[in-house]
Amino acid sequence: MSRTTIHTDAADAVAGIADGATVLVGGFGMAGMPTHLVDALIEQGATDLTIVSNNAGNGDTGLAALLAAGRVAKVVCSFPRQSDSYVFDELYRAGRVDLEVVPQGNLAERLRAAGAGIGAFFCPTAVGTPLADGKETRTIDGRDYVLEYPIRGDVALVGAWKADTVGNLVYRKTARNFGPVMATAAKLVIVEVASVVDAGQIDPETVVTPGIYVDRVLNLSALSDATKAAS
């Protein structure tokens, strides 16, 4: 029996996320960003959050809106500064949010390690830079490596293209970025999708994230129908 629940209300989908939670947020910029779930998290009110994502928000929407609402204590990301990351930049310069910079490949691998049950791994990225300060280093076959630990989340918010009723997921093009590894690395996995189909209607060969990892699915097509009905 599937443990995945299908939701048509974004507030229900993010219910129970606690203050102080570590929240993994998929997306590469806005590609694959679960904006409806992030907006619902703002309304839900959880605060003092640690956000793990590829970047620190774009413009005034998504993660940037969550930051602007004062809900984030720390950001763990690869690209904290872009031309439109002015919300984060202002908060960081004012000392209102902490930052941990993680090289992009390391970020993906630390998330993957969490999902795979790997205790730690050695990686050459960041050797000889401030990002390696305080970390164990080791020379292996004549090359220096830095010890990196997994990144585990209390919650993952993921954007996918389609789900079935048991939570199997497929992604669309570049929206398939950090979502698959984040879905394996969190205790509670919440996904927003464009549509939900019956179990068996997704070719098993195309499933990227198996439903065993997915706890809640927000069906955006049903959400749109509900919004139309309410109006």
Secondary structure, 3 states (H helix, E strand, C coil): CCCCEEECCHHHHCCCCCCCCEEEECCECCECCCHHHHHHHHHHCCCCEEEECCECCECCECHHHHHHCCCEEEEEECECCCCCCHHHHHHHHCCCCEEEECCHHHHHHHHHHHHHCCCCEEECCCCCCHHHCCCCEEEECCEEEEEECCCCEEEEEEECCEEECCCCEECCHHHCCCHHHHHHCEEEEEEEECEEECCCCCCHHHCCECHHHCCEEEEHHHHHHHHHHHC
